Amino acid sequence: MVHLAEVRELVSPKRTMLAVAAGLGVAAGLGLAALGLRRLWEAYRPGRPEAKLVKVAEISRLFIYPVKSCKGIPLTEVEVDVLGMKKGPLKDRQWLIVDEKYHMITGRVEPTLVLVTVSSKDGFLCLNAPEMEELKVPLKLPKSNPAKMCRVWGCDIEGRDCGDEAANWISTYLKQSKAFRLVSYEPSMKPRYLKEKDPLFVESDKTVYNDTSSCMMMSEATVEDFNTKLEKKVKMENFRPVVIVKDCKPYAEDTWKGLQIGTTRLYRRMCCTRCVFTTVDPDTGIIDRKEPLNTLKRYRQCDPAEKHIYKSVPVFGSHYGIEKPGVIRVGDPVYMIVEQ
């Protein structure tokens, strides 16, 4: 447990000067410790209500999914901004596959999308898939490419068309005669404001092509516990979180409110509802349509007091709003913020 008063004292100028005077070896050790404490200090300056930070878990894995429904990219560090996670030019779920009407296409209807790997090189978004040559799409699209209004979960959001070559590649891979296309979100475009669809979010919660929030969290213990109820085990990748934690009890991520992780502050908004996409095998792209969803329906119903929110849809994992952008790294302690 870390108290804010202790953080203030440890990172004070007076303490820093004493450390230097004590000798280079001691200073180096204290300097490393102070660096971690300063990351907490950035989020809790004087003038804020007194709070304590209680360690509840540790970051074990991080993912981003640049192209919605395609394979995730495992990372050891992510930058977190108001629209979610990113690493270099690749941003979580800021590319989208659409049909000829510019309605989203996901792994629910095209499950082999989960086999498409995504990377970037020399200013290009690179897509690779079984039996396909690599597709390269400029990360910065020409303004001559049309910006289209796309339909994502009943909401309208813009995306710039990535061109005919990308459209042909996707349609060929999915073995479709339909004119599937790829679009890209740009910073000048208007994001989706989550509160417009769900009152559990706040005015500052924004996202792009995500199903719900830009930060869905799960714990390793949650999946391990759920697997004890399944005949055929599932992987974390079945549920596609961006932040994965360990060293906590199963479903603990549903009980936390405010969290401090590295220089980032998150706040829990709601449970994550689950659909048939959970039944897509992330290694084969084969959709089962039954498990693990049927078992989720039996074991993971919401609290009866929340039936008006979730109805009979199973819940698994939690959505967090991004209250303070920053950086999250694998190995970072996860602190619960306890206001005094």
C-alpha positions in Angstrom: 0.0 0.0 0.0 1.4 3.4 -1.0 0.0 6.6 0.7 0.1 9.8 -1.3 1.8 11.6 1.6 4.6 9.1 1.4 5.0 9.7 -2.4 5.1 13.5 -1.8 7.8 13.1 0.9 9.9 10.6 -1.1 10.0 12.7 -4.3 10.6 16.1 -2.6 13.6 18.2 -3.6 15.0 17.9 -0.1 15.1 14.1 -0.3 16.6 14.2 -3.7 19.5 16.4 -2.5 20.2 14.1 0.5 20.3 11.1 -1.9 22.9 12.8 -4.0 25.0 13.7 -1.0 25.0 10.1 0.2 27.1 8.9 -2.7 26.8 7.8 -6.3 25.9 4.2 -5.5 23.1 5.1 -3.1 22.0 7.9 -5.4 21.6 5.6 -8.3 19.5 3.2 -6.3 17.3 5.9 -4.9 17.1 7.5 -8.3 15.6 4.4 -9.8 13.1 4.1 -6.9 12.2 7.8 -7.2 11.6 7.4 -11.0 8.8 4.9 -10.2 7.4 7.1 -7.5 7.5 10.2 -9.7 5.3 8.3 -12.2 2.7 8.1 -9.5 3.4 11.7 -8.4 2.5 13.0 -11.9 -1.1 11.9 -11.4 -1.4 13.1 -7.8 -0.1 16.6 -7.5 -0.8 18.9 -4.5 -4.3 20.2 -4.5 -5.9 16.9 -5.2 -7.9 15.2 -2.5 -5.7 12.9 -0.4 -5.7 9.3 -1.7 -3.9 6.1 -1.1 -2.8 3.6 -3.8 -3.4 -0.1 -3.0 -1.6 -2.6 -5.2 -4.2 -5.1 -6.6 -2.5 -6.7 -9.6 0.3 -6.5 -12.2 0.2 -5.9 -15.9 1.0 -9.3 -17.6 0.2 -8.7 -21.3 -0.8 -5.8 -23.6 -2.4 -6.0 -27.0 -3.6 -3.6 -29.8 -5.8 -4.6 -32.7 -5.2 -2.0 -35.3 -7.6 -3.4 -37.9 -10.9 -4.3 -36.2 -11.4 -8.1 -36.0 -7.9 -8.9 -37.3 -5.2 -10.5 -35.2 -3.9 -8.6 -32.2 -0.3 -7.4 -31.7 1.3 -8.3 -28.4 3.4 -5.5 -26.9 5.5 -4.8 -23.8 4.6 -1.1 -23.7 1.7 1.0 -25.0 1.0 4.7 -25.1 -2.5 5.5 -23.9 -4.3 8.5 -25.3 -8.0 9.6 -25.1 -8.9 7.3 -28.0 -7.1 4.2 -26.6 -3.9 2.3 -27.0 -1.2 2.8 -29.6 2.3 1.9 -30.5 4.1 4.1 -33.0 1.9 4.6 -36.0 -0.4 1.7 -35.1 -3.5 2.6 -33.1 -6.0 0.2 -31.6 -9.0 -0.4 -33.9 -8.5 2.6 -36.1 -8.9 0.7 -39.3 -12.2 -0.9 -40.3 -13.4 -3.3 -42.9 -16.8 -2.3 -44.4 -19.2 -3.6 -47.0 -20.4 -1.7 -50.1 -22.7 0.4 -47.9 -19.8 1.2 -45.5 -21.4 -0.8 -42.7 -18.8 -2.6 -40.5 -17.8 -6.2 -41.2 -16.4 -8.1 -38.2 -15.3 -11.6 -37.3 -18.9 -12.4 -36.3 -19.7 -12.8 -40.0 -16.2 -13.3 -41.4 -14.4 -15.3 -38.8 -11.2 -15.8 -40.8 -10.4 -12.1 -40.3 -8.8 -13.2 -37.0 -6.0 -14.8 -39.1 -4.9 -11.6 -40.7 -1.7 -10.3 -39.2 -1.1 -6.6 -39.0 2.2 -4.6 -38.8 3.8 -1.4 -40.1 7.0 -0.7 -42.0 8.4 2.3 -43.9 5.1 4.3 -43.7 2.8 1.5 -44.7 0.2 -0.6 -42.9 1.0 -4.2 -43.8 -1.5 -7.0 -43.9 -0.7 -10.7 -44.3 -3.0 -13.7 -44.5 -2.8 -17.4 -45.4 -2.2 -17.9 -49.2 -2.1 -14.1 -49.8 0.6 -11.8 -50.9 1.3 -9.0 -48.5 -0.9 -5.9 -48.8 0.7 -2.5 -48.1 -1.5 0.5 -47.5 0.0 4.0 -46.9 -0.4 5.0 -43.3 -1.0 8.6 -44.6 -3.7 8.3 -47.3 -4.0 10.9 -50.0 -6.8 13.4 -49.6 -8.1 12.4 -53.0 -9.3 9.1 -51.3 -12.9 9.8 -50.3 -13.8 10.1 -46.6 -17.0 8.1 -46.0 -19.5 8.0 -43.2 -19.4 4.4 -41.8 -21.9 2.6 -39.7 -20.6 1.1 -36.4 -23.1 -0.4 -33.9 -25.8 2.1 -35.0 -23.4 5.1 -34.9 -22.0 7.1 -37.8 -18.3 7.7 -37.8 -16.0 8.7 -40.7 -13.2 6.7 -42.3 -11.0 7.4 -45.3 -11.2 4.8 -48.0 -7.9 3.0 -48.4 -8.3 2.4 -52.1 -9.2 -0.4 -54.6 -6.1 -2.5 -54.1 -6.9 -2.9 -50.4 -10.6 -3.6 -51.3 -9.6 -6.3 -53.8 -7.2 -7.9 -51.4 -9.8 -8.2 -48.6 -12.5 -9.4 -50.9 -10.2 -12.0 -52.4 -9.0 -13.3 -49.1 -12.6 -13.5 -47.7 -13.6 -15.2 -51.0 -16.4 -12.7 -51.4 -17.8 -11.2 -54.6 -19.0 -8.3 -52.4 -17.1 -5.1 -52.6 -15.5 -5.1 -49.1 -13.3 -2.1 -48.4 -10.8 -0.9 -45.8 -11.2 2.5 -44.2 -8.9 4.5 -41.8 -9.7 6.9 -39.1 -7.8 10.2 -39.1 -7.2 12.6 -36.1 -9.3 15.4 -37.7 -12.3 13.2 -37.8 -15.0 13.2 -35.1 -14.8 10.2 -32.7 -17.7 8.3 -31.2 -18.8 9.7 -27.8 -19.8 6.7 -25.7 -22.2 8.5 -23.4 -24.5 9.1 -26.4 -25.2 5.3 -26.5 -24.7 4.3 -22.9 -25.2 6.6 -19.8 -22.7 4.6 -17.8 -19.9 6.4 -19.7 -19.0 10.0 -19.1 -18.7 13.0 -21.5 -14.9 12.5 -22.0 -15.1 8.8 -23.0 -14.4 8.6 -26.7 -13.5 5.8 -29.1 -13.3 5.0 -32.8 -14.2 1.6 -34.2 -14.2 -0.3 -30.9 -17.4 -2.2 -30.0 -17.7 -0.2 -26.7 -14.8 1.4 -24.8 -11.2 1.9 -25.9 -9.9 0.0 -22.9 -11.2 -3.5 -22.1 -9.5 -5.3 -19.3 -9.4 -8.9 -18.2 -7.3 -10.9 -15.7 -5.5 -14.2 -16.3 -7.3 -15.6 -13.2 -10.7 -14.9 -14.8 -10.0 -17.0 -17.9 -8.3 -19.7 -15.8 -11.4 -20.0 -13.6 -13.8 -20.0 -16.6 -11.8 -22.7 -18.2 -12.6 -25.0 -15.3 -16.2 -24.9 -16.6 -15.3 -25.8 -20.2 -14.7 -29.1 -21.9 -12.6 -27.4 -24.5 -10.4 -24.7 -23.1 -10.3 -21.2 -24.5 -7.5 -18.6 -24.7 -7.4 -15.0 -23.6 -7.4 -14.1 -27.3 -11.0 -15.4 -27.6 -12.0 -12.3 -25.7 -9.7 -9.7 -27.3 -8.8 -7.4 -24.3 -6.1 -4.8 -24.6 -5.0 -4.9 -21.0 -4.4 -8.2 -19.2 -3.5 -8.4 -15.5 -2.3 -11.1 -13.1 -1.8 -11.7 -9.4 -5.4 -11.1 -8.5 -8.5 -13.1 -7.9 -10.8 -14.2 -10.7 -13.2 -11.4 -11.8 -11.4 -8.9 -9.6 -11.3 -6.5 -12.6 -15.1 -6.2 -12.1 -14.7 -4.8 -8.6 -12.1 -2.1 -9.1 -13.1 1.5 -9.8 -10.2 4.0 -10.2 -6.8 2.6 -11.2 -3.4 4.0 -11.5 -1.1 2.1 -13.9 2.2 3.7 -14.7 1.4 7.2 -15.7 -2.1 6.3 -16.8 -5.3 6.6 -14.8 -8.4 4.5 -15.7 -11.9 4.3 -14.2 -14.3 1.4 -14.6 -17.5 2.1 -16.4 -19.3 -1.1 -17.1 -19.1 -4.9 -17.7 -18.1 -6.2 -21.2 -21.0 -8.0 -22.9 -20.3 -11.1 -24.9 -21.5 -12.4 -28.3 -20.8 -15.1 -30.9 -17.4 -13.6 -31.6 -16.1 -15.4 -28.5 -16.7 -18.7 -30.3 -14.2 -17.9 -33.1 -11.0 -19.9 -32.6 -8.2 -17.3 -32.8 -5.8 -19.9 -34.2 -7.9 -21.4 -36.9 -10.5 -18.8 -37.7 -13.3 -21.4 -37.3 -16.5 -20.3 -35.7 -18.3 -22.7 -33.4 -21.3 -20.5 -32.6 -21.9 -22.5 -29.4 -18.9 -22.5 -27.0 -17.8 -20.8 -24.9 -20.8 -18.5 -25.4 -23.3 -21.1 -24.1 -21.3 -21.6 -20.9 -20.9 -17.9 -20.5 -24.7 -17.6 -20.6 -25.0 -20.1 -17.7 -22.2 -18.8 -15.5 -21.7 -15.1 -16.3 -25.0 -13.3 -16.0 -25.0 -9.8 -14.5 -26.1 -8.9 -11.0 -29.9 -8.9 -10.8 -29.8 -5.2 -9.9 -28.2 -4.6 -13.3 -30.6 -6.5 -15.5 -32.0 -3.3 -16.9 -28.6 -2.6 -18.3 -27.4 -6.0 -19.6 -30.6 -7.9 -20.0 -29.7 -11.7 -20.4 -26.4 -11.0 -22.3 -23.5 -12.6 -20.5 -20.7 -10.4 -19.2 -17.0 -11.1 -19.1 -14.3 -8.6 -18.5 -14.7 -4.8 -17.8 -14.6 -1.6 -19.7 -12.5 1.2 -18.4 -12.6 4.9 -19.3 -9.3 6.7 -19.8 -9.2 9.5 -17.2 -5.5 10.4 -17.7 -3.4 9.4 -20.8 0.1 8.0 -20.2 2.2 4.9 -20.7 1.5 1.3 -19.5 4.2 -1.4 -19.5 4.2 -5.1 -18.9 5.3 -5.5 -15.3 3.7 -2.3 -14.1 1.9 -2.6 -10.7 -1.8 -1.9 -10.9 -2.9 0.4 -8.0 -6.5 0.9 -6.9 -7.1 4.5 -6.0 -8.8 4.8 -2.6 -10.0 8.4 -1.9 -9.6 9.5 1.7 
